[in-house]
Amino acid sequence: MDSLTEHYVSQINRAIASGREDLIDELTAQHDVETRSTSLRALLKRADRHRR
């Protein structure tokens, strides 16, 4: 598990422990956006290296 996913799992566990299950959908959506943008940035960097 990468550190970004570990961070979100920790946040979701805290939300559950504090009775804030309403935050789970928001945290999951944030994680999805972060994961996609991180993957996209890595892909763009790789493509840029290949162009050189």
All heavy atoms as TSV, in Angstrom:
chain	resi	resn	atom	element	x	y	z
A	1	MET	N	N	0.861	-1.176	0.000
A	1	MET	CA	C	0.000	0.000	0.000
A	1	MET	C	C	0.902	1.232	0.000
A	1	MET	O	O	1.824	1.322	0.794
A	1	MET	CB	C	-0.879	-0.042	1.252
A	1	MET	CG	C	-1.914	1.014	1.300
A	1	MET	SD	S	-3.004	1.022	2.763
A	1	MET	CE	C	-3.364	-0.656	3.076
A	2	ASP	N	N	0.637	2.163	-0.911
A	2	ASP	CA	C	1.457	3.364	-0.962
A	2	ASP	C	C	1.087	4.331	0.158
A	2	ASP	O	O	0.058	4.178	0.818
A	2	ASP	CB	C	1.372	4.025	-2.339
A	2	ASP	CG	C	-0.023	4.511	-2.678
A	2	ASP	OD1	O	-0.727	5.003	-1.780
A	2	ASP	OD2	O	-0.419	4.415	-3.842
A	3	SER	N	N	1.934	5.317	0.387
A	3	SER	CA	C	1.731	6.232	1.506
A	3	SER	C	C	0.460	7.070	1.357
A	3	SER	O	O	-0.184	7.394	2.359
A	3	SER	CB	C	2.948	7.126	1.694
A	3	SER	OG	O	3.171	7.914	0.553
A	4	LEU	N	N	0.098	7.404	0.125
A	4	LEU	CA	C	-1.136	8.168	-0.090
A	4	LEU	C	C	-2.348	7.348	0.332
A	4	LEU	O	O	-3.226	7.837	1.055
A	4	LEU	CB	C	-1.258	8.580	-1.562
A	4	LEU	CG	C	-2.483	9.403	-1.936
A	4	LEU	CD1	C	-2.459	10.739	-1.197
A	4	LEU	CD2	C	-2.525	9.636	-3.432
A	5	THR	N	N	-2.375	6.085	-0.063
A	5	THR	CA	C	-3.487	5.210	0.316
A	5	THR	C	C	-3.497	4.992	1.826
A	5	THR	O	O	-4.566	5.033	2.451
A	5	THR	CB	C	-3.388	3.869	-0.430
A	5	THR	OG1	O	-3.447	4.134	-1.838
A	5	THR	CG2	C	-4.518	2.936	-0.052
A	6	GLU	N	N	-2.333	4.814	2.425
A	6	GLU	CA	C	-2.253	4.648	3.882
A	6	GLU	C	C	-2.827	5.863	4.591
A	6	GLU	O	O	-3.533	5.728	5.591
A	6	GLU	CB	C	-0.807	4.424	4.310
A	6	GLU	CG	C	-0.279	3.058	3.952
A	6	GLU	CD	C	1.191	2.881	4.311
A	6	GLU	OE1	O	1.772	3.774	4.956
A	6	GLU	OE2	O	1.746	1.846	3.937
A	7	HIS	N	N	-2.528	7.046	4.069
A	7	HIS	CA	C	-3.058	8.283	4.650
A	7	HIS	C	C	-4.588	8.275	4.629
A	7	HIS	O	O	-5.234	8.571	5.637
A	7	HIS	CB	C	-2.526	9.490	3.880
A	7	HIS	CG	C	-3.224	10.771	4.206
A	7	HIS	ND1	N	-3.008	11.444	5.380
A	7	HIS	CD2	C	-4.146	11.484	3.514
A	7	HIS	CE1	C	-3.779	12.526	5.399
A	7	HIS	NE2	N	-4.467	12.569	4.279
A	8	TYR	N	N	-5.164	7.938	3.477
A	8	TYR	CA	C	-6.616	7.944	3.373
A	8	TYR	C	C	-7.258	6.842	4.196
A	8	TYR	O	O	-8.322	7.044	4.790
A	8	TYR	CB	C	-7.059	7.899	1.906
A	8	TYR	CG	C	-6.987	9.271	1.282
A	8	TYR	CD1	C	-5.939	9.627	0.453
A	8	TYR	CD2	C	-7.954	10.225	1.562
A	8	TYR	CE1	C	-5.856	10.898	-0.085
A	8	TYR	CE2	C	-7.877	11.493	1.027
A	8	TYR	CZ	C	-6.825	11.832	0.206
A	8	TYR	OH	O	-6.753	13.097	-0.315
A	9	VAL	N	N	-6.642	5.675	4.286
A	9	VAL	CA	C	-7.171	4.600	5.129
A	9	VAL	C	C	-7.189	5.073	6.581
A	9	VAL	O	O	-8.174	4.870	7.306
A	9	VAL	CB	C	-6.345	3.303	4.961
A	9	VAL	CG1	C	-6.689	2.292	6.047
A	9	VAL	CG2	C	-6.575	2.704	3.581
A	10	SER	N	N	-6.127	5.737	7.001
A	10	SER	CA	C	-6.063	6.274	8.357
A	10	SER	C	C	-7.170	7.297	8.594
A	10	SER	O	O	-7.840	7.282	9.637
A	10	SER	CB	C	-4.689	6.916	8.587
A	10	SER	OG	O	-4.642	7.563	9.826
A	11	GLN	N	N	-7.366	8.189	7.633
A	11	GLN	CA	C	-8.415	9.206	7.755
A	11	GLN	C	C	-9.804	8.563	7.829
A	11	GLN	O	O	-10.650	8.991	8.619
A	11	GLN	CB	C	-8.359	10.180	6.569
A	11	GLN	CG	C	-7.126	11.040	6.540
A	11	GLN	CD	C	-7.065	11.990	7.714
A	11	GLN	OE1	O	-8.049	12.615	8.068
A	11	GLN	NE2	N	-5.901	12.081	8.322
A	12	ILE	N	N	-10.035	7.545	7.010
A	12	ILE	CA	C	-11.329	6.857	7.022
A	12	ILE	C	C	-11.533	6.136	8.347
A	12	ILE	O	O	-12.624	6.187	8.931
A	12	ILE	CB	C	-11.442	5.889	5.822
A	12	ILE	CG1	C	-11.606	6.710	4.531
A	12	ILE	CG2	C	-12.609	4.916	6.000
A	12	ILE	CD1	C	-11.514	5.911	3.253
A	13	ASN	N	N	-10.500	5.488	8.861
A	13	ASN	CA	C	-10.607	4.819	10.160
A	13	ASN	C	C	-10.920	5.814	11.266
A	13	ASN	O	O	-11.730	5.527	12.155
A	13	ASN	CB	C	-9.335	4.032	10.477
A	13	ASN	CG	C	-9.241	2.756	9.681
A	13	ASN	OD1	O	-10.247	2.191	9.262
A	13	ASN	ND2	N	-8.021	2.301	9.435
A	14	ARG	N	N	-10.306	6.991	11.224
A	14	ARG	CA	C	-10.603	8.031	12.226
A	14	ARG	C	C	-12.050	8.501	12.102
A	14	ARG	O	O	-12.720	8.740	13.103
A	14	ARG	CB	C	-9.667	9.226	12.060
A	14	ARG	CG	C	-8.328	8.990	12.656
A	14	ARG	CD	C	-7.537	10.290	12.758
A	14	ARG	NE	N	-6.139	9.932	12.715
A	14	ARG	CZ	C	-5.212	10.550	12.027
A	14	ARG	NH1	N	-5.501	11.604	11.324
A	14	ARG	NH2	N	-3.979	10.141	12.045
A	15	ALA	N	N	-12.517	8.651	10.865
A	15	ALA	CA	C	-13.900	9.085	10.650
A	15	ALA	C	C	-14.871	8.061	11.231
A	15	ALA	O	O	-15.848	8.423	11.896
A	15	ALA	CB	C	-14.165	9.292	9.162
A	16	ILE	N	N	-14.598	6.781	11.003
A	16	ILE	CA	C	-15.456	5.716	11.530
A	16	ILE	C	C	-15.422	5.723	13.057
A	16	ILE	O	O	-16.471	5.662	13.717
A	16	ILE	CB	C	-15.034	4.347	10.974
A	16	ILE	CG1	C	-15.324	4.276	9.472
A	16	ILE	CG2	C	-15.737	3.208	11.718
A	16	ILE	CD1	C	-14.697	3.086	8.780
A	17	ALA	N	N	-14.214	5.820	13.631
A	17	ALA	CA	C	-14.063	5.796	15.088
A	17	ALA	C	C	-14.769	6.965	15.764
A	17	ALA	O	O	-15.265	6.837	16.881
A	17	ALA	CB	C	-12.580	5.796	15.462
A	18	SER	N	N	-14.836	8.107	15.066
A	18	SER	CA	C	-15.474	9.280	15.663
A	18	SER	C	C	-16.945	9.401	15.289
A	18	SER	O	O	-17.591	10.397	15.594
A	18	SER	CB	C	-14.723	10.548	15.255
A	18	SER	OG	O	-14.838	10.755	13.861
A	19	GLY	N	N	-17.467	8.366	14.607
A	19	GLY	CA	C	-18.881	8.384	14.245
A	19	GLY	C	C	-19.189	9.265	13.049
A	19	GLY	O	O	-20.335	9.659	12.844
A	20	ARG	N	N	-18.188	9.594	12.250
A	20	ARG	CA	C	-18.381	10.481	11.097
A	20	ARG	C	C	-18.352	9.693	9.798
A	20	ARG	O	O	-17.602	9.997	8.877
A	20	ARG	CB	C	-17.292	11.561	11.061
A	20	ARG	CG	C	-17.282	12.543	12.202
A	20	ARG	CD	C	-18.463	13.495	12.186
A	20	ARG	NE	N	-18.767	14.089	10.906
A	20	ARG	CZ	C	-18.308	15.247	10.469
A	20	ARG	NH1	N	-17.506	15.968	11.195
A	20	ARG	NH2	N	-18.662	15.698	9.274
A	21	GLU	N	N	-19.208	8.673	9.713
A	21	GLU	CA	C	-19.276	7.864	8.502
A	21	GLU	C	C	-19.621	8.699	7.273
A	21	GLU	O	O	-19.329	8.308	6.150
A	21	GLU	CB	C	-20.282	6.724	8.653
A	21	GLU	CG	C	-19.817	5.600	9.551
A	21	GLU	CD	C	-20.159	5.830	11.017
A	21	GLU	OE1	O	-20.769	6.872	11.346
A	21	GLU	OE2	O	-19.780	4.974	11.828
A	22	ASP	N	N	-20.221	9.869	7.493
A	22	ASP	CA	C	-20.576	10.744	6.378
A	22	ASP	C	C	-19.339	11.243	5.628
A	22	ASP	O	O	-19.435	11.644	4.469
A	22	ASP	CB	C	-21.400	11.935	6.868
A	22	ASP	CG	C	-20.674	12.754	7.934
A	22	ASP	OD1	O	-20.271	12.166	8.953
A	22	ASP	OD2	O	-20.519	13.969	7.740
A	23	LEU	N	N	-18.180	11.196	6.261
A	23	LEU	CA	C	-16.950	11.654	5.610
A	23	LEU	C	C	-16.328	10.606	4.695
A	23	LEU	O	O	-15.465	10.926	3.878
A	23	LEU	CB	C	-15.914	12.053	6.668
A	23	LEU	CG	C	-16.257	13.252	7.536
A	23	LEU	CD1	C	-15.174	13.456	8.588
A	23	LEU	CD2	C	-16.421	14.491	6.683
A	24	ILE	N	N	-16.759	9.355	4.807
A	24	ILE	CA	C	-16.133	8.271	4.053
A	24	ILE	C	C	-16.248	8.501	2.550
A	24	ILE	O	O	-15.261	8.367	1.826
A	24	ILE	CB	C	-16.712	6.907	4.465
A	24	ILE	CG1	C	-16.329	6.611	5.912
A	24	ILE	CG2	C	-16.219	5.796	3.545
A	24	ILE	CD1	C	-17.006	5.403	6.507
A	25	ASP	N	N	-17.413	8.862	2.060
A	25	ASP	CA	C	-17.586	9.101	0.622
A	25	ASP	C	C	-16.704	10.252	0.153
A	25	ASP	O	O	-16.071	10.172	-0.913
A	25	ASP	CB	C	-19.043	9.401	0.278
A	25	ASP	CG	C	-19.928	8.172	0.374
A	25	ASP	OD1	O	-19.389	7.053	0.279
A	25	ASP	OD2	O	-21.145	8.343	0.546
A	26	GLU	N	N	-16.631	11.317	0.944
A	26	GLU	CA	C	-15.804	12.468	0.577
A	26	GLU	C	C	-14.317	12.084	0.545
A	26	GLU	O	O	-13.600	12.427	-0.397
A	26	GLU	CB	C	-16.020	13.600	1.577
A	26	GLU	CG	C	-15.223	14.834	1.269
A	26	GLU	CD	C	-15.460	15.940	2.288
A	26	GLU	OE1	O	-16.544	15.993	2.895
A	26	GLU	OE2	O	-14.541	16.746	2.453
A	27	LEU	N	N	-13.869	11.355	1.558
A	27	LEU	CA	C	-12.466	10.934	1.598
A	27	LEU	C	C	-12.140	9.976	0.457
A	27	LEU	O	O	-11.064	10.061	-0.148
A	27	LEU	CB	C	-12.157	10.274	2.944
A	27	LEU	CG	C	-12.097	11.231	4.145
A	27	LEU	CD1	C	-12.135	10.448	5.451
A	27	LEU	CD2	C	-10.863	12.108	4.064
A	28	THR	N	N	-13.066	9.088	0.152
A	28	THR	CA	C	-12.852	8.141	-0.945
A	28	THR	C	C	-12.745	8.888	-2.270
A	28	THR	O	O	-11.865	8.595	-3.089
A	28	THR	CB	C	-13.990	7.108	-0.993
A	28	THR	OG1	O	-14.034	6.418	0.261
A	28	THR	CG2	C	-13.791	6.107	-2.108
A	29	ALA	N	N	-13.604	9.868	-2.477
A	29	ALA	CA	C	-13.563	10.662	-3.707
A	29	ALA	C	C	-12.252	11.438	-3.803
A	29	ALA	O	O	-11.633	11.494	-4.872
A	29	ALA	CB	C	-14.751	11.618	-3.759
A	30	GLN	N	N	-11.802	12.010	-2.686
A	30	GLN	CA	C	-10.526	12.734	-2.682
A	30	GLN	C	C	-9.379	11.801	-3.033
A	30	GLN	O	O	-8.491	12.155	-3.806
A	30	GLN	CB	C	-10.272	13.359	-1.309
A	30	GLN	CG	C	-11.118	14.546	-1.003
A	30	GLN	CD	C	-10.885	15.050	0.417
A	30	GLN	OE1	O	-10.035	14.558	1.144
A	30	GLN	NE2	N	-11.663	16.034	0.818
A	31	HIS	N	N	-9.395	10.600	-2.464
A	31	HIS	CA	C	-8.344	9.628	-2.746
A	31	HIS	C	C	-8.330	9.273	-4.229
A	31	HIS	O	O	-7.271	9.201	-4.849
A	31	HIS	CB	C	-8.525	8.369	-1.898
A	31	HIS	CG	C	-7.559	7.289	-2.235
A	31	HIS	ND1	N	-7.896	6.229	-3.043
A	31	HIS	CD2	C	-6.260	7.109	-1.899
A	31	HIS	CE1	C	-6.842	5.443	-3.179
A	31	HIS	NE2	N	-5.832	5.946	-2.496
A	32	ASP	N	N	-9.516	9.053	-4.792
A	32	ASP	CA	C	-9.606	8.713	-6.218
A	32	ASP	C	C	-8.999	9.814	-7.085
A	32	ASP	O	O	-8.249	9.539	-8.020
A	32	ASP	CB	C	-11.054	8.450	-6.629
A	32	ASP	CG	C	-11.608	7.170	-6.034
A	32	ASP	OD1	O	-10.821	6.351	-5.522
A	32	ASP	OD2	O	-12.839	6.998	-6.076
A	33	VAL	N	N	-9.316	11.064	-6.773
A	33	VAL	CA	C	-8.780	12.197	-7.545
A	33	VAL	C	C	-7.269	12.272	-7.387
A	33	VAL	O	O	-6.545	12.428	-8.366
A	33	VAL	CB	C	-9.449	13.524	-7.105
A	33	VAL	CG1	C	-8.708	14.718	-7.657
A	33	VAL	CG2	C	-10.905	13.538	-7.530
A	34	GLU	N	N	-6.788	12.157	-6.153
A	34	GLU	CA	C	-5.339	12.212	-5.904
A	34	GLU	C	C	-4.620	11.085	-6.638
A	34	GLU	O	O	-3.571	11.301	-7.243
A	34	GLU	CB	C	-5.050	12.106	-4.402
A	34	GLU	CG	C	-5.409	13.327	-3.628
A	34	GLU	CD	C	-4.384	14.431	-3.776
A	34	GLU	OE1	O	-3.212	14.154	-4.078
A	34	GLU	OE2	O	-4.772	15.590	-3.584
A	35	THR	N	N	-5.172	9.895	-6.589
A	35	THR	CA	C	-4.536	8.741	-7.216
A	35	THR	C	C	-4.469	8.923	-8.722
A	35	THR	O	O	-3.435	8.687	-9.339
A	35	THR	CB	C	-5.301	7.443	-6.868
A	35	THR	OG1	O	-5.315	7.298	-5.455
A	35	THR	CG2	C	-4.644	6.241	-7.476
A	36	ARG	N	N	-5.564	9.368	-9.312
A	36	ARG	CA	C	-5.583	9.583	-10.765
A	36	ARG	C	C	-4.607	10.674	-11.171
A	36	ARG	O	O	-3.870	10.529	-12.135
A	36	ARG	CB	C	-6.987	9.948	-11.244
A	36	ARG	CG	C	-7.853	8.746	-11.485
A	36	ARG	CD	C	-9.112	9.188	-12.176
A	36	ARG	NE	N	-9.883	10.059	-11.315
A	36	ARG	CZ	C	-11.010	9.720	-10.732
A	36	ARG	NH1	N	-11.535	8.547	-10.934
A	36	ARG	NH2	N	-11.636	10.563	-9.953
A	37	SER	N	N	-4.596	11.794	-10.430
A	37	SER	CA	C	-3.709	12.891	-10.817
A	37	SER	C	C	-2.250	12.505	-10.599
A	37	SER	O	O	-1.382	12.889	-11.386
A	37	SER	CB	C	-4.060	14.182	-10.077
A	37	SER	OG	O	-3.885	14.043	-8.690
A	38	THR	N	N	-1.966	11.726	-9.565
A	38	THR	CA	C	-0.597	11.261	-9.332
A	38	THR	C	C	-0.165	10.338	-10.460
A	38	THR	O	O	0.947	10.468	-10.988
A	38	THR	CB	C	-0.494	10.536	-7.978
A	38	THR	OG1	O	-0.876	11.436	-6.944
A	38	THR	CG2	C	0.896	10.023	-7.715
A	39	SER	N	N	-1.032	9.419	-10.857
A	39	SER	CA	C	-0.717	8.506	-11.954
A	39	SER	C	C	-0.540	9.274	-13.262
A	39	SER	O	O	0.350	8.965	-14.052
A	39	SER	CB	C	-1.821	7.465	-12.122
A	39	SER	OG	O	-1.928	6.679	-10.964
A	40	LEU	N	N	-1.379	10.254	-13.481
A	40	LEU	CA	C	-1.286	11.056	-14.705
A	40	LEU	C	C	0.020	11.843	-14.727
A	40	LEU	O	O	0.701	11.882	-15.749
A	40	LEU	CB	C	-2.488	12.002	-14.811
A	40	LEU	CG	C	-2.519	12.902	-16.036
A	40	LEU	CD1	C	-2.502	12.077	-17.324
A	40	LEU	CD2	C	-3.742	13.795	-15.998
A	41	ARG	N	N	0.397	12.442	-13.596
A	41	ARG	CA	C	1.663	13.183	-13.541
A	41	ARG	C	C	2.839	12.261	-13.841
A	41	ARG	O	O	3.748	12.623	-14.585
A	41	ARG	CB	C	1.845	13.829	-12.159
A	41	ARG	CG	C	1.111	15.141	-12.005
A	41	ARG	CD	C	1.561	15.880	-10.772
A	41	ARG	NE	N	1.267	15.182	-9.535
A	41	ARG	CZ	C	0.156	15.317	-8.840
A	41	ARG	NH1	N	-0.785	16.125	-9.257
A	41	ARG	NH2	N	-0.030	14.655	-7.725
A	42	ALA	N	N	2.826	11.064	-13.271
A	42	ALA	CA	C	3.905	10.100	-13.515
A	42	ALA	C	C	3.948	9.717	-14.994
A	42	ALA	O	O	5.028	9.637	-15.589
A	42	ALA	CB	C	3.717	8.864	-12.644
A	43	LEU	N	N	2.798	9.507	-15.593
A	43	LEU	CA	C	2.730	9.152	-17.004
A	43	LEU	C	C	3.246	10.289	-17.886
A	43	LEU	O	O	4.011	10.067	-18.827
A	43	LEU	CB	C	1.293	8.793	-17.382
A	43	LEU	CG	C	1.056	8.335	-18.809
A	43	LEU	CD1	C	1.820	7.043	-19.081
A	43	LEU	CD2	C	-0.432	8.114	-19.038
A	44	LEU	N	N	2.872	11.508	-17.572
A	44	LEU	CA	C	3.336	12.662	-18.344
A	44	LEU	C	C	4.845	12.848	-18.222
A	44	LEU	O	O	5.523	13.158	-19.201
A	44	LEU	CB	C	2.602	13.934	-17.906
A	44	LEU	CG	C	1.126	13.997	-18.282
A	44	LEU	CD1	C	0.467	15.212	-17.623
A	44	LEU	CD2	C	0.946	14.046	-19.783
A	45	LYS	N	N	5.384	12.638	-17.023
A	45	LYS	CA	C	6.838	12.735	-16.839
A	45	LYS	C	C	7.552	11.668	-17.662
A	45	LYS	O	O	8.572	11.942	-18.293
A	45	LYS	CB	C	7.204	12.569	-15.359
A	45	LYS	CG	C	6.926	13.784	-14.529
A	45	LYS	CD	C	7.333	13.544	-13.090
A	45	LYS	CE	C	7.026	14.728	-12.215
A	45	LYS	NZ	N	7.363	14.487	-10.816
A	46	ARG	N	N	7.022	10.462	-17.648
A	46	ARG	CA	C	7.618	9.376	-18.410
A	46	ARG	C	C	7.584	9.694	-19.908
A	46	ARG	O	O	8.582	9.503	-20.616
A	46	ARG	CB	C	6.879	8.064	-18.122
A	46	ARG	CG	C	7.647	6.844	-18.551
A	46	ARG	CD	C	6.992	5.560	-18.130
A	46	ARG	NE	N	6.334	5.628	-16.835
A	46	ARG	CZ	C	5.162	5.071	-16.540
A	46	ARG	NH1	N	4.512	4.377	-17.448
A	46	ARG	NH2	N	4.647	5.171	-15.340
A	47	ALA	N	N	6.478	10.209	-20.389
A	47	ALA	CA	C	6.353	10.566	-21.812
A	47	ALA	C	C	7.336	11.678	-22.167
A	47	ALA	O	O	7.958	11.637	-23.230
A	47	ALA	CB	C	4.925	11.012	-22.111
A	48	ASP	N	N	7.500	12.631	-21.262
A	48	ASP	CA	C	8.439	13.723	-21.518
A	48	ASP	C	C	9.868	13.206	-21.608
A	48	ASP	O	O	10.642	13.637	-22.466
A	48	ASP	CB	C	8.315	14.771	-20.404
A	48	ASP	CG	C	9.124	16.022	-20.713
A	48	ASP	OD1	O	9.001	16.539	-21.833
A	48	ASP	OD2	O	9.878	16.456	-19.820
A	49	ARG	N	N	10.238	12.270	-20.768
A	49	ARG	CA	C	11.588	11.690	-20.815
A	49	ARG	C	C	11.820	10.959	-22.116
A	49	ARG	O	O	12.907	11.005	-22.683
A	49	ARG	CB	C	11.802	10.736	-19.630
A	49	ARG	CG	C	12.113	11.432	-18.329
A	49	ARG	CD	C	12.648	10.460	-17.306
A	49	ARG	NE	N	11.733	9.366	-17.025
A	49	ARG	CZ	C	10.854	9.323	-16.029
A	49	ARG	NH1	N	10.773	10.342	-15.193
A	49	ARG	NH2	N	10.090	8.285	-15.849
A	50	HIS	N	N	10.819	10.271	-22.620
A	50	HIS	CA	C	10.955	9.522	-23.870
A	50	HIS	C	C	11.069	10.444	-25.080
A	50	HIS	O	O	11.649	10.077	-26.087
A	50	HIS	CB	C	9.797	8.543	-24.060
A	50	HIS	CG	C	9.882	7.358	-23.171
A	50	HIS	ND1	N	10.902	6.435	-23.235
A	50	HIS	CD2	C	9.087	6.958	-22.153
A	50	HIS	CE1	C	10.723	5.515	-22.314
A	50	HIS	NE2	N	9.631	5.809	-21.636
A	51	ARG	N	N	10.499	11.637	-24.984
A	51	ARG	CA	C	10.580	12.590	-26.100
A	51	ARG	C	C	11.983	13.166	-26.257
A	51	ARG	O	O	12.343	13.609	-27.309
A	51	ARG	CB	C	9.597	13.738	-25.888
A	51	ARG	CG	C	8.215	13.403	-26.401
A	51	ARG	CD	C	7.354	14.617	-26.365
A	51	ARG	NE	N	6.565	14.523	-25.138
A	51	ARG	CZ	C	6.008	15.521	-24.513
A	51	ARG	NH1	N	6.155	16.735	-24.956
A	51	ARG	NH2	N	5.312	15.358	-23.434
A	52	ARG	N	N	12.744	13.169	-25.199
A	52	ARG	CA	C	14.077	13.788	-25.245
A	52	ARG	C	C	15.079	12.918	-25.907
A	52	ARG	O	O	15.085	11.835	-26.132
A	52	ARG	CB	C	14.555	14.116	-23.833
A	52	ARG	CG	C	13.694	15.177	-23.198
A	52	ARG	CD	C	14.191	15.451	-21.814
A	52	ARG	NE	N	13.195	16.265	-21.134
A	52	ARG	CZ	C	13.331	16.663	-19.902
A	52	ARG	NH1	N	14.375	16.347	-19.222
A	52	ARG	NH2	N	12.411	17.389	-19.347
